[in-house]
Amino acid sequence: MDHSAGDEFEGLDDMDMDHSAGDHDSKMFRTLNCNLNSTFHLEDDAPCTPWSDSDFDLSQKVVIPCGTCVSTADLAGTLTLPYGLDIQGRLLMDNLDPLTVKTPFVTNQGVLSIPNMNTAITYPPRLEIAMTGIDDVFLHPHEENAHACDLATGCDLSNRAIVVAGGRLDVTAWPSEGCKAWTRIRSVGSSVGASDSYDTLTVDDPGVAQCWGVGAELLIASETGSRTDSKVAIIQSVDLETGTFTFAESISPLLTSTLEGAGGGDNFAVEVALLSRNVVFRTEDEIDSGDGDLPGHMVVTHTSNEGHEQILEGVRIVNFGQTGTLGKYPMHFHMCGDSQGAVVRKNSITDSKQRCVVVHGSHNVTIEDNVAYNTMGHCYFLEDGNEQDNSFVRNFASNTEPLPIEFQLRPEDSDHRPSSYWISNPQNRYVGNVAAGSAMFGFWIELRQHLIGNARENGLTMNPMKMELTLFDGNVAHSNEGDGFSSYEFSYSGNPDYQIRYSNLRSFRNMGIGAKFFHSHYMTIDGGVFSDNRWDLLIMRGNKIIVDSALIMGYSPEFRAVVAARGSVGTTKHCVMDGITIRWQLNDFSHSTMSGAMYKDVEFRHFEEALCASHAMELERVKGTHPSQLVLSGLVWGTGTSSSTSKTKFHLCTSNNEEIKDVFWEDADGSLNQVN
C-alpha cells in the first residue's frame, strides 16, 4: 500500500487504500539540507568535536549547530542544561563512564545517536536523560522548517519533552542483536534447598545470559489469574553457560508454571523479561500539576520516512506519559504518514502514567520485542483507526493498569478499561505478542464504522469494521483480570470473500473470558489453547464461524498444580464455567441465510474436574444474539470429559429457562457420542 503524507482520501475501498498522515503537508518537518551535505549524517565513524571543546553557554539553550557533530565521550557525572537542548546537527552520546543529562527538553531536528557501548546490561546505567521543569516548551524550528510551526508562538511541545521534528533517532543501545528482551522460564530452584521459594531461575533461551547482567532487574510474569502475582527480582550472578540467574533475595511462593514445572509445560510456562537498560530516559522528579502528574513524554511528530529511518532500540523509559494530556505518551509516532524503516525495538517502558507505544496517523512502523510493565491506560495503541501496515511483533506487557476515568482523553477512549494491545484497525500485524496481566483486557479489537480523532476531523473516511485482518498469529494472553481477548462491544465482520482468521492464540488463567467474539461473522479460530478461564470461548451473534483444531480445557492439571503449590485460594483460582458458550437469538431459525457455527477437530478436556458445574459447551438464548445452528465434526472428548457424564458436554438449561423446548444440532460424524 502507498502511504502518503497528503490530507485527503479519495476513491477508497476497504482493501487497498492510500494512507495519509492525517494532516497537511505544510506541517511536515523535512531533513535539513545543511545536514544532508555533512558526512556525519550517514557515517558513524565521522569525526565529532568533544563536548568540552565546544564552549557551550549553559546559561541559555544549548544548540548543536546544523552540519556539525558533537560527542559526549569526554563527559561523566552530571551535565545540567537548565534551558534545554536543541539538536540541529548530530549529537553522539558515546560516553563510556556513567553520565546523567538533566534538561527540561530535547528537540531533535538533526540526529541523536546513542550507540551500544557495553557487552551486557548492568547497573547503574551508562547514560540517563532526566527530564526536569514544569514550563511549557515551544519549538521555533530551524529556518528550513519554519513553515511547520506558528511563526509567532512556535509549536507547543508541553513540558519535559523529547521531540523529533524533522530529525532522526539513531539509538542502537541494545548489546546484541541476537539477545531477546524476554523469554520463557525453564525452571526455578533454591540455592538453600527451600521448598516454598526460589532464588535461581533458568531461562528457555540461555543466550540472554550474555546480555542480562549483574544488578539488572527482571520481571517474572504472574502464573495465576491476577496481574498482582508478578514479581521483580535483581540479578546477583549469572551462569553464562546454562542461562541460570541467581537473585539477591528469595521469591515466594514457589513458581511452578515453568517449562519443566508441574504448572507449566509448553502451553502454560510463563515469561521472564528484562526491565533494565544501559540507557534510560526518565523523569527527574514527579510533579502534580493539580490536573495530573507531569512526567516526560517522547514523540516523533510530522516527520516522514524521507531520510528519517527512526531507530529507538535498547532504552528504558521510566515515568513518562502525561496523565490526561492528549498526545503525551512514552513513545508516540504522531501524524508521520509513511514511516517505512521506523523501528521501536527491545525497549522497556515502566511506570508509565499514560499508555506505552502509540502509533497515530503513521504507517509501516515496526514495534518489536519491547517490554512494558506497570503502565496506565491502553499500552500498545493505534490512536485514530486509520493506522495501517504496522507490525507488533513479540512484544510483552504486564500490569496494565486503568487510567482514571476523570483523565479520559476523548469521549471515544476507553483507557479506564485498559488493554495491553488496543487495536482500532485490523490491517496491521500482531505476531507472537504476550499480554501477561491487564486490569481488564489482554487484546482488544475495538473497531468502529468510522475514524475518530484527528483523522475524522480532517475529513478522512474509512470503515475499519469492513477491513481484512492482516495477521494475528501466535499471541498469548494470561493472568488478565478481564478477558484475554475481546472484540466487544462493536462488531467485526469479514465478508463472503475472506474469513477473518485468528491463529494459534493461547489464552489461559484469565479471570474473565479467554476469547470473546461479539457480532462477528466470517471468522475462523484456527488452533490455539483456551484453558482455566471463567469461560474459555464466548461467541455472541456469530454467523459463519469456524472453530478448528483448538484445545479447550476446564480445570487443567497444570493449574491444579499451581493451586496446590501456592496453598491458597484468593486470586489463584476461579470458578471455571464453560468451554465454549454460544449465545443465540430466539428467532434465529427463521433466518435462512444464517449458517451459524462449525466446530471441527476441537478437543475438550478436564470439565468433570472443574471447580464448579462446568460444561464443554453451553447454549444460551440472550435477546439479540445468535447463531442459529451448529455443525459438529471431529470432536475429541479427552481426559476429564467422558461420555459417562454427558452433562459435561452440553448444557441447555438456560435455553430451557427461556421456554425453548426443542434444540437441533448436526453431529456430522458421530463424534458427539464418542466413547472414551
GIJO-V517691 format. One record per backbone hydrogen bond with DSSP energy under -1.0 kcal/mol. CO is the residue of the C=O (numbers start at 1). NH is the residue of the N-H. E is the energy in kcal/mol with one decimal. If there is no record, write none. Layout:
co=CO nh=NH e=E
co=CO nh=NH e=E
//
This chain:
co=2 nh=19 e=-2.2
co=19 nh=4 e=-2.7
co=24 nh=27 e=-1.9
co=25 nh=28 e=-1.8
co=32 nh=35 e=-1.5
co=32 nh=36 e=-1.5
co=33 nh=37 e=-1.3
co=35 nh=38 e=-1.8
co=38 nh=41 e=-1.1
co=39 nh=42 e=-1.3
co=39 nh=43 e=-1.9
co=43 nh=46 e=-1.4
co=49 nh=71 e=-2.5
co=50 nh=53 e=-1.2
co=51 nh=54 e=-2.0
co=57 nh=60 e=-1.2
co=62 nh=86 e=-3.1
co=64 nh=88 e=-2.0
co=64 nh=89 e=-1.4
co=65 nh=68 e=-1.7
co=68 nh=90 e=-2.3
co=69 nh=49 e=-2.5
co=70 nh=92 e=-3.1
co=71 nh=51 e=-2.1
co=72 nh=75 e=-2.3
co=77 nh=100 e=-2.8
co=79 nh=102 e=-2.6
co=81 nh=84 e=-1.8
co=84 nh=62 e=-2.3
co=85 nh=107 e=-2.5
co=86 nh=64 e=-2.5
co=87 nh=109 e=-3.5
co=87 nh=110 e=-1.2
co=89 nh=111 e=-2.4
co=90 nh=70 e=-2.4
co=91 nh=113 e=-2.8
co=92 nh=72 e=-2.2
co=92 nh=94 e=-1.3
co=98 nh=77 e=-2.5
co=99 nh=128 e=-2.4
co=100 nh=79 e=-3.1
co=101 nh=130 e=-2.9
co=102 nh=81 e=-3.4
co=103 nh=132 e=-1.6
co=105 nh=85 e=-1.7
co=106 nh=163 e=-2.9
co=107 nh=87 e=-3.5
co=108 nh=165 e=-2.0
co=108 nh=167 e=-1.0
co=110 nh=168 e=-1.6
co=111 nh=91 e=-2.5
co=112 nh=170 e=-2.9
co=113 nh=93 e=-3.1
co=114 nh=172 e=-1.9
co=121 nh=213 e=-2.2
co=126 nh=99 e=-2.0
co=127 nh=280 e=-2.4
co=128 nh=101 e=-3.1
co=129 nh=282 e=-2.5
co=130 nh=103 e=-2.2
co=131 nh=284 e=-2.7
co=137 nh=157 e=-3.4
co=139 nh=155 e=-2.4
co=142 nh=145 e=-2.5
co=143 nh=146 e=-1.2
co=145 nh=148 e=-1.9
co=146 nh=149 e=-1.1
co=150 nh=154 e=-2.5
co=155 nh=139 e=-2.9
co=158 nh=137 e=-3.8
co=160 nh=297 e=-1.9
co=161 nh=106 e=-2.6
co=162 nh=299 e=-2.3
co=163 nh=108 e=-3.3
co=164 nh=301 e=-2.5
co=168 nh=112 e=-2.3
co=169 nh=311 e=-2.4
co=170 nh=114 e=-1.8
co=171 nh=313 e=-1.4
co=176 nh=179 e=-1.4
co=181 nh=274 e=-2.6
co=183 nh=272 e=-2.9
co=184 nh=204 e=-2.9
co=185 nh=259 e=-2.6
co=186 nh=260 e=-2.1
co=187 nh=202 e=-2.9
co=189 nh=199 e=-2.2
co=189 nh=200 e=-2.0
co=190 nh=193 e=-1.0
co=198 nh=251 e=-2.9
co=199 nh=247 e=-3.0
co=200 nh=189 e=-1.9
co=201 nh=245 e=-3.1
co=202 nh=186 e=-2.5
co=202 nh=187 e=-1.7
co=205 nh=208 e=-1.9
co=206 nh=209 e=-1.6
co=207 nh=210 e=-1.5
co=208 nh=211 e=-1.6
co=208 nh=212 e=-2.1
co=211 nh=121 e=-3.1
co=213 nh=216 e=-1.7
co=216 nh=235 e=-2.6
co=217 nh=275 e=-2.3
co=217 nh=276 e=-1.1
co=218 nh=233 e=-2.4
co=219 nh=273 e=-2.7
co=220 nh=231 e=-2.5
co=226 nh=229 e=-1.3
co=227 nh=230 e=-1.5
co=231 nh=220 e=-3.5
co=233 nh=218 e=-3.1
co=234 nh=248 e=-1.8
co=235 nh=215 e=-2.8
co=237 nh=246 e=-2.3
co=239 nh=243 e=-2.1
co=243 nh=203 e=-2.1
co=244 nh=239 e=-2.7
co=245 nh=201 e=-2.3
co=246 nh=236 e=-3.6
co=246 nh=237 e=-1.5
co=251 nh=198 e=-2.3
co=256 nh=258 e=-2.0
co=256 nh=263 e=-1.5
co=257 nh=270 e=-2.7
co=258 nh=265 e=-2.4
co=261 nh=264 e=-1.4
co=265 nh=269 e=-1.7
co=270 nh=185 e=-2.2
co=271 nh=221 e=-2.6
co=272 nh=183 e=-2.3
co=273 nh=219 e=-3.0
co=278 nh=126 e=-1.5
co=278 nh=127 e=-2.1
co=279 nh=316 e=-2.8
co=280 nh=129 e=-2.8
co=281 nh=318 e=-2.8
co=282 nh=131 e=-2.9
co=287 nh=294 e=-1.9
co=292 nh=289 e=-2.4
co=296 nh=321 e=-2.9
co=297 nh=162 e=-2.3
co=299 nh=164 e=-3.0
co=300 nh=334 e=-3.0
co=302 nh=29 e=-3.4
co=305 nh=307 e=-1.3
co=308 nh=310 e=-1.4
co=310 nh=343 e=-2.9
co=311 nh=171 e=-2.5
co=312 nh=345 e=-2.4
co=313 nh=173 e=-2.6
co=315 nh=348 e=-2.5
co=316 nh=281 e=-3.0
co=317 nh=350 e=-2.2
co=319 nh=296 e=-1.1
co=320 nh=353 e=-2.4
co=322 nh=325 e=-2.2
co=325 nh=328 e=-1.6
co=328 nh=322 e=-1.6
co=329 nh=298 e=-2.4
co=331 nh=358 e=-2.8
co=332 nh=300 e=-3.1
co=333 nh=360 e=-2.7
co=334 nh=302 e=-2.8
co=337 nh=363 e=-2.4
co=338 nh=305 e=-1.6
co=339 nh=342 e=-2.7
co=342 nh=366 e=-2.4
co=343 nh=312 e=-2.5
co=344 nh=368 e=-2.5
co=345 nh=314 e=-1.4
co=347 nh=371 e=-2.7
co=348 nh=317 e=-3.5
co=349 nh=373 e=-2.6
co=350 nh=319 e=-2.0
co=356 nh=331 e=-1.5
co=357 nh=381 e=-2.6
co=358 nh=333 e=-2.6
co=359 nh=383 e=-2.2
co=360 nh=335 e=-2.7
co=361 nh=337 e=-2.2
co=363 nh=339 e=-2.6
co=365 nh=391 e=-2.6
co=366 nh=344 e=-2.9
co=367 nh=393 e=-2.4
co=368 nh=346 e=-1.8
co=370 nh=396 e=-2.4
co=371 nh=349 e=-3.0
co=372 nh=398 e=-2.0
co=373 nh=351 e=-1.6
co=375 nh=401 e=-3.9
co=376 nh=355 e=-3.9
co=379 nh=356 e=-1.7
co=380 nh=422 e=-2.7
co=381 nh=359 e=-2.8
co=384 nh=452 e=-1.9
co=388 nh=364 e=-1.3
co=390 nh=429 e=-2.7
co=391 nh=367 e=-3.5
co=392 nh=431 e=-2.3
co=393 nh=369 e=-2.2
co=395 nh=434 e=-2.6
co=396 nh=372 e=-1.7
co=397 nh=436 e=-3.2
co=398 nh=374 e=-1.4
co=399 nh=375 e=-1.3
co=400 nh=439 e=-2.8
co=401 nh=377 e=-2.8
co=404 nh=407 e=-2.4
co=405 nh=408 e=-1.7
co=410 nh=413 e=-1.5
co=414 nh=417 e=-2.2
co=415 nh=403 e=-2.0
co=418 nh=441 e=-2.4
co=419 nh=379 e=-1.9
co=420 nh=380 e=-2.7
co=421 nh=444 e=-2.7
co=422 nh=382 e=-1.3
co=423 nh=446 e=-1.8
co=426 nh=428 e=-2.0
co=426 nh=470 e=-2.1
co=427 nh=389 e=-3.3
co=428 nh=471 e=-1.3
co=429 nh=392 e=-3.4
co=430 nh=473 e=-2.2
co=431 nh=394 e=-2.9
co=433 nh=476 e=-2.7
co=434 nh=397 e=-1.4
co=435 nh=478 e=-2.4
co=437 nh=399 e=-1.1
co=437 nh=400 e=-2.0
co=438 nh=481 e=-2.8
co=440 nh=482 e=-1.4
co=441 nh=420 e=-1.3
co=442 nh=421 e=-1.9
co=443 nh=486 e=-2.0
co=444 nh=423 e=-2.9
co=448 nh=465 e=-1.2
co=453 nh=457 e=-2.3
co=454 nh=458 e=-2.2
co=455 nh=460 e=-2.3
co=456 nh=459 e=-1.9
co=463 nh=466 e=-1.8
co=464 nh=467 e=-1.6
co=471 nh=430 e=-2.6
co=472 nh=503 e=-2.6
co=473 nh=432 e=-2.1
co=475 nh=506 e=-2.3
co=476 nh=435 e=-2.8
co=477 nh=508 e=-2.1
co=480 nh=511 e=-2.6
co=482 nh=512 e=-2.4
co=483 nh=442 e=-1.8
co=484 nh=443 e=-2.1
co=485 nh=516 e=-2.3
co=486 nh=445 e=-2.6
co=495 nh=498 e=-1.8
co=498 nh=495 e=-1.2
co=500 nh=524 e=-3.5
co=502 nh=526 e=-2.7
co=503 nh=474 e=-1.8
co=505 nh=529 e=-1.6
co=506 nh=477 e=-2.9
co=507 nh=531 e=-1.7
co=510 nh=534 e=-1.0
co=512 nh=534 e=-1.5
co=512 nh=535 e=-1.3
co=513 nh=484 e=-2.5
co=515 nh=538 e=-2.4
co=516 nh=487 e=-1.8
co=517 nh=540 e=-2.9
co=520 nh=543 e=-1.3
co=521 nh=494 e=-2.4
co=522 nh=500 e=-3.2
co=523 nh=546 e=-2.6
co=524 nh=502 e=-2.8
co=525 nh=548 e=-2.7
co=526 nh=504 e=-3.0
co=528 nh=551 e=-2.3
co=529 nh=507 e=-2.8
co=530 nh=553 e=-2.8
co=531 nh=509 e=-1.7
co=534 nh=577 e=-3.2
co=535 nh=514 e=-2.9
co=536 nh=515 e=-1.2
co=537 nh=581 e=-3.2
co=538 nh=517 e=-2.8
co=539 nh=583 e=-2.4
co=540 nh=519 e=-2.7
co=543 nh=522 e=-1.8
co=544 nh=523 e=-1.3
co=545 nh=598 e=-3.0
co=546 nh=525 e=-3.0
co=547 nh=600 e=-2.4
co=548 nh=527 e=-3.6
co=550 nh=603 e=-2.4
co=551 nh=530 e=-2.7
co=552 nh=605 e=-2.2
co=554 nh=532 e=-1.0
co=556 nh=560 e=-2.2
co=557 nh=561 e=-2.0
co=558 nh=562 e=-1.6
co=559 nh=563 e=-2.4
co=560 nh=564 e=-2.2
co=561 nh=565 e=-2.4
co=562 nh=566 e=-2.2
co=563 nh=567 e=-1.6
co=569 nh=572 e=-2.6
co=571 nh=225 e=-1.2
co=577 nh=615 e=-1.7
co=578 nh=536 e=-2.4
co=579 nh=537 e=-2.6
co=580 nh=618 e=-2.8
co=581 nh=539 e=-2.8
co=582 nh=620 e=-2.9
co=583 nh=541 e=-1.1
co=584 nh=622 e=-1.7
co=585 nh=588 e=-2.0
co=587 nh=590 e=-1.6
co=588 nh=591 e=-2.5
co=590 nh=592 e=-1.1
co=591 nh=594 e=-1.4
co=596 nh=544 e=-1.2
co=596 nh=545 e=-1.8
co=597 nh=631 e=-1.9
co=598 nh=547 e=-2.7
co=599 nh=633 e=-2.7
co=600 nh=549 e=-2.1
co=602 nh=636 e=-2.6
co=603 nh=552 e=-3.2
co=604 nh=638 e=-2.7
co=605 nh=554 e=-2.1
co=606 nh=555 e=-2.5
co=612 nh=614 e=-1.5
co=615 nh=579 e=-2.4
co=616 nh=580 e=-2.4
co=617 nh=651 e=-1.6
co=618 nh=582 e=-3.0
co=620 nh=584 e=-2.8
co=622 nh=625 e=-2.1
co=626 nh=541 e=-1.0
co=626 nh=542 e=-2.0
co=629 nh=597 e=-2.3
co=630 nh=666 e=-1.9
co=631 nh=599 e=-2.8
co=632 nh=668 e=-2.2
co=633 nh=601 e=-2.2
co=636 nh=604 e=-2.9
co=636 nh=638 e=-1.0
co=638 nh=641 e=-1.7
co=639 nh=606 e=-3.4
co=640 nh=607 e=-1.1
co=640 nh=608 e=-3.6
co=642 nh=645 e=-1.0
co=645 nh=648 e=-2.2
co=646 nh=649 e=-2.0
co=646 nh=650 e=-1.3
co=648 nh=616 e=-4.1
co=649 nh=617 e=-2.2
co=651 nh=619 e=-2.2
co=652 nh=656 e=-2.2
co=653 nh=657 e=-2.4
co=655 nh=660 e=-1.8
co=656 nh=659 e=-2.0
co=666 nh=632 e=-2.4
co=666 nh=668 e=-1.0
co=671 nh=674 e=-1.2
//
